[in-house]
């Protein structure tokens, strides 16, 4: 089976995402959205997702994907400088699972 190759992709900044939101709203919905409004909407959406995850909820945006919090078990690791074995504590981590619509566009 061929090994997946990693391609270097461009990193999109928050500014570029906000500009894209303004452009999309004008072209697809006929709505004149200011950059401040788009930035506030983006920040509000991301903060809402964070708050729901913090409360232990799963956030689903069908068909784009979903966020949830998973519990990582405690494990042993190794300090790369000293090679000393260390205990890594259990922790909760946010996870995004890609939905069908995003998968189809790849």
Secondary structure, 3 states (H helix, E strand, C coil): CCCCCCCCCCCCCHHHHHHHHHHHHHHHHCCCCCHHHHHHHHHHHHHHHHHHHHCCCCEEECCCEEEEEEEECCEEEECCCCCCEEEECCEEEEEEEECHHHHHCC
